[in-house]
Amino acid sequence: MNKESLTRYNPLFEPSTDGRHFVTPHGEMIDLSGVRILDTSIDTVRQLYNGMLDHDLLDQLDERLESEFKPVIEYQGHLWRLRRGGKAGFRFLLQNAEFGVVILIKNSHTTADRAGSHCKVEVSPKLIRDQSPDVLQHQMDELAAGWFVTPPSPCGVAIHLATDWQGWVPPSDFVDRLTCRSQRVNDRNGFQSLEVTTGEVASIYGRGQSYTFGTVSSLQAALYNKSREIVAHDKIDYFHGIWSRQVDHDLTTPAWNPDQDVWRLEFRFSQTVLRQFADYNQVSLSTYESVTDYLSHLWAYGLDRFRLDADRRFVDPFWTVLHEDTQWGKPASNFVAKRKYKTAGIGNERNVALALGNLISIYARNNISARKAWSCLKKSGLWRDLMGYIKARDLTKSDLFDLIERGLLERRLTSKIAA
């Protein structure tokens, strides 16, 4: 993490790498000895596959949906409830909650006669926990393969990393002290608040019982009361079984207290984010199995991206505990938790030029001045790409303004749009 961590002390106030006592520069003592890490886990895996679909199988799925009220099909030794994919962005959805798998087929954004990312396999936390990464990857590959005419290739994965604990609850100023790209929000009531700015979202639910920051399409952080969530989703026995197996530092005392709430911090990494990590490090992160080598790096990145600060110099001690005391396996060497972003305006020059030309035509039709058009462009979502576009051509903002002014004049004088 970019900020400094306060020195850790044991109960005898001797410096210790695993101590839970911290002292601020002002002499204030912070005691986190009551914090107990109950579990670290991969909560969600969504594996995407690319290839050419088997059209005969698609036709069979359509027929089953039209012929039965609640169609159930058999596929690879399991029974599946078949329904439309709807908002998931796929034509078909097959679900077997007992197995712990959802299969989405036929990407709605790509035609069926073309190769594309036509299959997504989503697996439950229980299945993730029960299988080793290599075995689970093989299972997902097999579940996807049957829908394609040739073996598909994994082309991206999304995962959620989670840590459960007791002994620390978000303070009243949690949102104010959290450093992230999402705008801060005020805690009100019911559905507390929601703000959307430049694509980032921050929200608070249920009187400070659940916090969400970031967007689903990028990197999202969620902090929430897990004890309440498992009641709402009927997962009480499953999670109580997991937590009850944990022991405290003395390796004998049970860590879980059934009478105390469990809280969870979850980082949700989209396919786009993992692909950016892969590009920066020149490694492959297109499968769940490959990503599991870098879990500790991803967890540390999430803590830094959504960082709880004690003050301007130090990170909050609880964030230090989450960073240093959670176990994610041996970190892979030579991996840097940095993402390689696409350079704005590079690689999509034709799209940028077409978009600018179309916008200038619209502005001319509506008799918008060059100064007003300049202001509109800054808010259009094109601006960042436009700046990269002119930089690659050694143009200045003044050159761009002249181009816009000239374009508006030419369209008004020579085309039919002003008629």
Beta strands, then each sheet from edge to edge (+ up, - down):
strand 1: 8-9
strand 2: 21-23
strand 3: 29-31
strand 4: 36-51
strand 5: 72-75
strand 6: 78-84
strand 7: 90-96
strand 8: 101-107
strand 9: 116-123
strand 10: 153-166
strand 11: 178-179
strand 12: 191-197
strand 13: 200-205
strand 14: 210-214
strand 15: 219-225
strand 16: 263-269
strand 17: 307-308
sheet 1: 1+ 2- 3+
sheet 2: 5+ 6- 7+ 8- 9+ 4- 10+ 16- 15+ 14- 13+ 12-
sheet 3: 11+ 17-
end
